[in-house]
């Protein structure tokens, strides 16, 4: 499975640019993660966030993430997280 990411950026409202994101992929490790399971896991996540567009850009995001081996081995103790992410950056491009 190849990694994928789909991001939909809604119309900018003033200096706020909301977005939805879906992504996933395959995670290969040299050790079984968690111990006693598999060296291959799959990741999937969905996020809702907002870019605050100014001289420098701030981003706030809430993300749900799931990691499991999709039943390749037993047990398959998936890991689910809800994350709050904050970012800071600068967009470069033509003005």
DSSP file (Angstrom, degrees, kcal/mol; ACC not computed):
  #  RESIDUE AA STRUCTURE BP1 BP2  ACC     N-H-->O    O-->H-N    N-H-->O    O-->H-N    TCO  KAPPA ALPHA  PHI   PSI    X-CA   Y-CA   Z-CA
    1    1 A X              0   0    0      0, 0.0    25,-0.3     0, 0.0     2,-0.3   0.000 360.0 360.0 360.0 135.0    0.0    0.0    0.0
    2    2 A X        -     0   0    0     23,-0.1     2,-0.0     1,-0.1    22,-0.0  -0.672 360.0-101.8 -93.7 149.8    1.3    3.4   -0.9
    3    3 A X        -     0   0    0     -2,-0.3     2,-0.3    22,-0.1    22,-0.2  -0.382  42.8-173.2 -66.6 149.2    0.9    6.4    1.4
    4    4 A X  E     -A   24   0A   0     20,-2.4    20,-2.0    -2,-0.0     2,-0.3  -0.985  14.4-172.3-141.8 154.5   -1.9    8.8    0.4
    5    5 A X  E     -A   23   0A   0     -2,-0.3     2,-0.5    18,-0.2    18,-0.2  -0.957   1.1-172.2-147.5 128.4   -3.1   12.2    1.6
    6    6 A X  E     -A   22   0A   0     16,-3.3    16,-2.7    -2,-0.3     2,-0.4  -0.988   9.2-178.5-120.5 127.0   -6.2   14.1    0.5
    7    7 A X  E     -A   21   0A   0     -2,-0.5     2,-0.6    14,-0.2    14,-0.2  -0.987  11.4-165.4-131.9 125.7   -6.6   17.7    1.7
    8    8 A X  E     -A   20   0A   0     12,-2.8    12,-2.1    -2,-0.4     2,-0.6  -0.940   7.3-163.0-110.7 115.1   -9.6   19.9    0.9
    9    9 A X  E     -A   19   0A   0     -2,-0.6    10,-0.2    10,-0.2     3,-0.1  -0.877  15.1-142.6 -99.5 118.9   -9.0   23.6    1.6
   10   10 A X        -     0   0    0      8,-2.3     3,-0.1    -2,-0.6    -1,-0.0  -0.229  40.0 -67.9 -74.0 167.3  -12.3   25.5    1.9
   11   11 A X        -     0   0    0      1,-0.1     7,-0.4     6,-0.1     2,-0.2  -0.292  60.2-105.8 -57.2 136.1  -12.7   29.0    0.5
   12   12 A X        -     0   0    0      5,-0.1     2,-0.6    -3,-0.1     5,-0.2  -0.452  29.2-160.1 -67.6 131.9  -10.7   31.5    2.6
   13   13 A X  B >   -B   16   0A   0      3,-2.7     3,-1.9    -2,-0.2     2,-0.4  -0.907  62.0 -54.3-114.7 100.4  -12.8   33.6    4.8
   14   14 A X  T 3  S-     0   0    0     -2,-0.6    -2,-0.0     1,-0.3    39,-0.0  -0.548 120.6 -21.2  67.3-123.4  -10.8   36.7    5.7
   15   15 A X  T 3  S+     0   0    0     -2,-0.4    38,-3.1    -3,-0.1     2,-0.4   0.270 120.3  93.3-102.3  12.1   -7.5   35.5    7.2
   16   16 A X  E <   -BC  13  52A   0     -3,-1.9    -3,-2.7    36,-0.2     2,-0.4  -0.895  48.5-174.8-109.3 135.0   -8.8   32.0    8.1
   17   17 A X  E     - C   0  51A   0     34,-2.6    34,-2.2    -2,-0.4    -5,-0.1  -0.839  12.5-161.6-128.3  92.0   -8.5   29.0    5.7
   18   18 A X  E     - C   0  50A   0     -2,-0.4    -8,-2.3    -7,-0.4     2,-0.3  -0.375  13.5-179.4 -74.4 153.9  -10.3   25.9    7.1
   19   19 A X  E     -AC   9  49A   0     30,-2.7    30,-2.3   -10,-0.2     2,-0.4  -0.988  24.4-145.9-149.9 157.8   -9.4   22.4    5.8
   20   20 A X  E     -AC   8  48A   0    -12,-2.1   -12,-2.8    -2,-0.3     2,-0.4  -0.952  21.4-168.1-118.9 144.7  -10.2   18.7    6.0
   21   21 A X  E     -AC   7  47A   0     26,-2.3    26,-2.5    -2,-0.4     2,-0.4  -0.999  11.9-176.6-139.1 137.2   -7.6   16.1    5.6
   22   22 A X  E     +AC   6  46A   0    -16,-2.7   -16,-3.3    -2,-0.4     2,-0.3  -0.997  20.8 153.5-126.2 134.7   -7.6   12.3    5.1
   23   23 A X  E     +AC   5  45A   0     22,-2.2    22,-2.6    -2,-0.4     2,-0.3  -0.985  11.2 163.9-155.8 168.3   -4.5   10.2    4.9
   24   24 A X  E     +AC   4  44A   0    -20,-2.0   -20,-2.4    -2,-0.3     2,-0.3  -0.976   3.7 155.3-170.6 174.5   -3.0    6.7    5.4
   25   25 A X  E     - C   0  43A   0     18,-2.1    18,-2.6    -2,-0.3     2,-0.4  -0.980  41.8 -70.5 175.6-169.1   -0.1    4.5    4.7
   26   26 A X  E     - C   0  42A   0    -25,-0.3     2,-0.6    -2,-0.3    16,-0.2  -0.916  30.8-152.8-115.9 138.7    2.0    1.5    5.8
   27   27 A X  E     - C   0  41A   0     14,-3.7    14,-2.5    -2,-0.4     2,-0.4  -0.948  11.1-169.9-115.9 114.0    4.4    1.5    8.7
   28   28 A X  E     + C   0  40A   0     -2,-0.6     2,-0.3    12,-0.2    12,-0.2  -0.885  10.2 175.5-104.4 132.4    7.4   -0.9    8.5
   29   29 A X        -     0   0    0     10,-2.4     4,-0.1    -2,-0.4    -2,-0.0  -0.891  38.6-131.9-131.2 162.8    9.5   -1.4   11.5
   30   30 A X  S    S+     0   0    0     -2,-0.3     2,-0.3     2,-0.1     9,-0.1   0.570  95.5  50.4 -88.9 -10.5   12.5   -3.7   12.4
   31   31 A X  S    S-     0   0    0      8,-0.1     2,-0.4     7,-0.1    -2,-0.1  -0.895 100.0 -95.3-122.1 155.3   10.8   -4.7   15.7
   32   32 A X        -     0   0    0     -2,-0.3     2,-0.5     5,-0.1     7,-0.2  -0.558  44.6-130.4 -69.5 127.3    7.3   -6.0   16.3
   33   33 A X  S    S+     0   0    0      5,-2.4     5,-0.3    -2,-0.4     2,-0.1  -0.977  96.1  18.9-127.1 117.9    5.1   -3.0   17.3
   34   34 A X  S >  S-     0   0    0     -2,-0.5     3,-1.3     3,-0.1     4,-0.4   0.733 119.3 -94.8 -66.4 168.7    3.6   -3.6   19.8
   35   35 A X  T 3  S+     0   0    0      1,-0.2    -2,-0.1    -2,-0.1    -4,-0.0  -0.182 108.6  22.9 -53.3 137.3    5.7   -6.5   21.0
   36   36 A X  T 3  S+     0   0    0      1,-0.1    -1,-0.2    -4,-0.0    38,-0.1   0.584 112.4  74.6  83.6  11.3    4.4   -9.9   20.0
   37   37 A X  S <  S-     0   0    0     -3,-1.3     2,-0.3     1,-0.2    37,-0.1   0.531  90.4 -42.3-118.5 -95.4    2.4   -8.7   17.0
   38   38 A X        -     0   0    0     -4,-0.4    -5,-2.4    -5,-0.3    -1,-0.2  -0.969  20.5-139.0-146.3 154.3    3.8   -7.6   13.6
   39   39 A X  S    S+     0   0    0     -2,-0.3   -10,-2.4    -7,-0.2     2,-0.5   0.413  93.8  69.8 -90.3  -0.2    6.5   -5.5   12.0
   40   40 A X  E     +C   28   0A   0    -12,-0.2     2,-0.3    29,-0.0   -12,-0.2  -0.980  60.9 164.7-120.5 125.5    4.0   -4.2    9.5
   41   41 A X  E     -C   27   0A   0    -14,-2.5   -14,-3.7    -2,-0.5     2,-0.4  -0.901  26.3-133.9-132.3 163.5    1.2   -1.8   10.6
   42   42 A X  E     -CD  26  68A   0     26,-3.7    26,-1.9    -2,-0.3     2,-0.4  -0.933  14.9-155.0-120.6 143.2   -1.2    0.5    8.7
   43   43 A X  E     +CD  25  67A   0    -18,-2.6   -18,-2.1    -2,-0.4     2,-0.3  -0.926  14.9 170.5-119.3 142.1   -2.0    4.1    9.6
   44   44 A X  E     +CD  24  66A   0     22,-2.1    22,-2.9    -2,-0.4     2,-0.3  -0.990   6.9 169.0-144.1 148.1   -5.1    6.1    8.8
   45   45 A X  E     -CD  23  65A   0    -22,-2.6   -22,-2.2    -2,-0.3     2,-0.3  -0.993  19.6-158.1-155.9 160.0   -6.1    9.5   10.1
   46   46 A X  E     -CD  22  64A   0     18,-2.0    18,-2.8    -2,-0.3     2,-0.3  -0.991  18.5-175.7-138.4 143.7   -8.6   12.3    9.5
   47   47 A X  E     -CD  21  63A   0    -26,-2.5   -26,-2.3    -2,-0.3     2,-0.4  -0.984  20.0-159.7-142.9 150.7   -8.2   16.0   10.6
   48   48 A X  E     +CD  20  62A   0     14,-2.2    14,-2.5    -2,-0.3     2,-0.3  -1.000  33.1 152.1-124.9 131.0  -10.0   19.3   10.7
   49   49 A X  E     -CD  19  61A   0    -30,-2.3   -30,-2.7    -2,-0.4     2,-0.4  -0.915  34.6-134.1-150.1 175.4   -7.9   22.4   10.9
   50   50 A X  E     -CD  18  60A   0     10,-2.4    10,-2.0    -2,-0.3     2,-0.5  -0.995   9.5-149.3-138.8 130.1   -7.6   26.1   10.2
   51   51 A X  E     -CD  17  59A   0    -34,-2.2   -34,-2.6    -2,-0.4     2,-0.8  -0.870  13.3-150.1 -91.6 129.2   -4.6   28.0    8.7
   52   52 A X  E     -CD  16  58A   0      6,-3.7     6,-1.6    -2,-0.5     2,-0.6  -0.889  17.5-148.1-101.8 105.7   -4.6   31.6   10.1
   53   53 A X        +     0   0    0    -38,-3.1     2,-0.2    -2,-0.8     4,-0.2  -0.643  42.6 121.0 -87.1 114.0   -3.0   33.6    7.2
   54   54 A X  S    S-     0   0    0     -2,-0.6     3,-0.1     2,-0.2    -2,-0.0  -0.637  85.5 -56.8-142.8-159.3   -0.9   36.5    8.2
   55   55 A X  S    S+     0   0    0     -2,-0.2     2,-0.4     1,-0.1    36,-0.2   0.939 137.1  23.3 -56.3 -44.9    2.7   37.5    7.7
   56   56 A X  S    S-     0   0    0     34,-0.1     2,-0.4    -4,-0.0    34,-0.2  -0.926  95.7-124.6-115.1 148.3    3.5   34.2    9.4
   57   57 A X  E     - E   0  89A   0     32,-3.0    32,-2.6    -2,-0.4     2,-0.4  -0.782  18.0-163.4-101.9 133.5    0.9   31.4    9.4
   58   58 A X  E     -DE  52  88A   0     -6,-1.6    -6,-3.7    -2,-0.4     2,-0.4  -0.883   7.9-162.0-107.3 144.7   -0.4   29.7   12.4
   59   59 A X  E     -DE  51  87A   0     28,-2.3    28,-2.8    -2,-0.4     2,-0.4  -0.993   8.2-171.5-129.3 136.1   -2.3   26.4   12.1
   60   60 A X  E     +DE  50  86A   0    -10,-2.0   -10,-2.4    -2,-0.4     2,-0.3  -0.992  17.7 172.0-123.8 135.2   -4.6   24.7   14.6
   61   61 A X  E     -DE  49  85A   0     24,-2.4    24,-2.8    -2,-0.4     2,-0.4  -0.996  28.6-154.5-147.0 145.2   -5.7   21.1   14.0
   62   62 A X  E     -DE  48  84A   0    -14,-2.5   -14,-2.2    -2,-0.3     2,-0.4  -0.994  26.7-174.5-116.8 127.8   -7.6   18.3   15.6
   63   63 A X  E     -DE  47  83A   0     20,-2.7    20,-3.4    -2,-0.4     2,-0.5  -0.973  20.8-155.5-129.9 136.3   -6.7   14.8   14.3
   64   64 A X  E     -DE  46  82A   0    -18,-2.8   -18,-2.0    -2,-0.4     2,-0.4  -0.937  22.7-173.9-103.0 131.1   -8.0   11.3   14.9
   65   65 A X  E     -DE  45  81A   0     16,-2.6    16,-2.5    -2,-0.5     2,-0.4  -0.989  11.2-169.0-132.0 138.3   -5.3    8.6   14.1
   66   66 A X  E     -DE  44  80A   0    -22,-2.9   -22,-2.1    -2,-0.4     2,-0.4  -0.988   3.4-176.6-125.5 133.1   -5.6    4.8   14.0
   67   67 A X  E     +DE  43  79A   0     12,-2.4    12,-3.0    -2,-0.4     2,-0.3  -0.998  21.9 134.8-128.6 127.8   -2.6    2.4   13.8
   68   68 A X  E     -D   42   0A   0    -26,-1.9   -26,-3.7    -2,-0.4     8,-0.1  -0.973  60.1-112.7-159.6 170.8   -3.1   -1.4   13.6
   69   69 A X    >   -     0   0    0     -2,-0.3     3,-1.8   -28,-0.3   -26,-0.1   0.305  49.8-123.8 -93.3  10.4   -1.8   -4.5   11.7
   70   70 A X  T 3   -     0   0    0      1,-0.3     6,-0.0   -28,-0.2   -29,-0.0   0.770  69.2 -55.8  56.5  30.6   -5.2   -5.0   10.0
   71   71 A X  T 3  S+     0   0    0      2,-0.2    -1,-0.3     1,-0.0     5,-0.1   0.624  98.4 133.5  81.0  12.9   -5.5   -8.5   11.3
   72   72 A X  S <  S+     0   0    0     -3,-1.8     2,-0.3   -32,-0.1    -2,-0.1   0.851  80.6  12.9 -62.4 -32.8   -2.2   -9.8    9.8
   73   73 A X  S    S-     0   0    0      2,-0.1     2,-0.5   -35,-0.0    -2,-0.2  -0.910  93.0 -88.6-136.1 164.7   -1.4  -11.3   13.2
   74   74 A X  S    S+     0   0    0     -2,-0.3     2,-0.2   -37,-0.1     0, 0.0  -0.991 103.8  42.8-118.0 127.2   -3.3  -12.1   16.4
   75   75 A X        -     0   0    0     -2,-0.5     2,-0.3     0, 0.0    -2,-0.1   0.487  68.1-175.4 -80.7 167.0   -3.6  -10.1   18.6
   76   76 A X        +     0   0    0     -2,-0.2     2,-1.8    -4,-0.1    -2,-0.1  -0.683   5.4 178.9-125.9  74.9   -4.3   -6.9   16.7
   77   77 A X        -     0   0    0     -2,-0.3   -10,-0.0   -43,-0.1   -40,-0.0  -0.525  17.9-156.6 -83.9  79.9   -4.3   -4.3   19.5
   78   78 A X        -     0   0    0     -2,-1.8     2,-0.5     1,-0.1   -10,-0.2  -0.067   6.5-134.7 -54.2 154.4   -4.9   -1.2   17.5
   79   79 A X  E     -E   67   0A   0    -12,-3.0   -12,-2.4     2,-0.0     2,-0.4  -0.964  19.9-171.6-114.5 126.9   -3.9    2.2   18.8
   80   80 A X  E     +E   66   0A   0     -2,-0.5     2,-0.3   -14,-0.2   -14,-0.2  -0.969   8.3 175.2-119.2 133.5   -6.4    5.1   18.5
   81   81 A X  E     -E   65   0A   0    -16,-2.5   -16,-2.6    -2,-0.4     2,-0.5  -0.974  25.2-152.0-135.4 151.5   -5.5    8.7   19.4
   82   82 A X  E     -E   64   0A   0     -2,-0.3     2,-0.4   -18,-0.2   -18,-0.2  -0.997  28.5-169.3-117.1 125.1   -7.0   12.1   19.2
   83   83 A X  E     -E   63   0A   0    -20,-3.4   -20,-2.7    -2,-0.5     2,-0.5  -0.879  21.4-152.9-119.9 145.4   -4.4   14.8   18.8
   84   84 A X  E     -E   62   0A   0     -2,-0.4     2,-0.4   -22,-0.2   -22,-0.2  -0.985  24.3-170.2-112.2 123.6   -4.4   18.6   19.0
   85   85 A X  E     -E   61   0A   0    -24,-2.8   -24,-2.4    -2,-0.5     2,-0.4  -0.928  12.4-167.9-120.1 139.6   -1.7   20.1   16.8
   86   86 A X  E     -E   60   0A   0     -2,-0.4     2,-0.3   -26,-0.2   -26,-0.2  -0.979  13.2-175.5-122.2 138.2   -0.4   23.6   16.6
   87   87 A X  E     -E   59   0A   0    -28,-2.8   -28,-2.3    -2,-0.4     2,-0.4  -0.928  14.7-163.6-134.9 158.5    1.9   24.8   13.8
   88   88 A X  E     +E   58   0A   0     -2,-0.3     2,-0.3   -30,-0.2   -30,-0.2  -0.998  32.1 120.3-139.9 134.2    3.8   27.9   12.8
   89   89 A X  E     -E   57   0A   0    -32,-2.6   -32,-3.0    -2,-0.4     2,-0.4  -0.923  48.1-104.7-168.6-166.6    5.2   28.6    9.4
   90   90 A X        -     0   0    0     -2,-0.3     2,-0.4   -34,-0.2   -34,-0.1  -0.990  20.7-138.2-144.4 131.8    5.4   30.8    6.4
   91   91 A X        -     0   0    0     -2,-0.4     2,-0.4   -36,-0.2    -2,-0.0  -0.761  21.0-158.5 -87.9 135.8    4.0   30.2    2.9
   92   92 A X        +     0   0    0     -2,-0.4     2,-0.3     3,-0.0    -2,-0.0  -0.895  35.7  98.6-113.5 145.2    6.3   31.2    0.0
   93   93 A X  S    S-     0   0    0     -2,-0.4     2,-0.1     0, 0.0    -2,-0.0  -0.964  70.7 -36.3 165.5-176.1    5.2   32.0   -3.5
   94   94 A X              0   0    0     -2,-0.3     0, 0.0     1,-0.1     0, 0.0  -0.386 360.0 360.0 -69.1 145.9    4.3   34.7   -5.9
   95   95 A X              0   0    0     -2,-0.1    -1,-0.1    -3,-0.0    -3,-0.0   0.377 360.0 360.0-110.2 360.0    2.6   37.8   -4.6
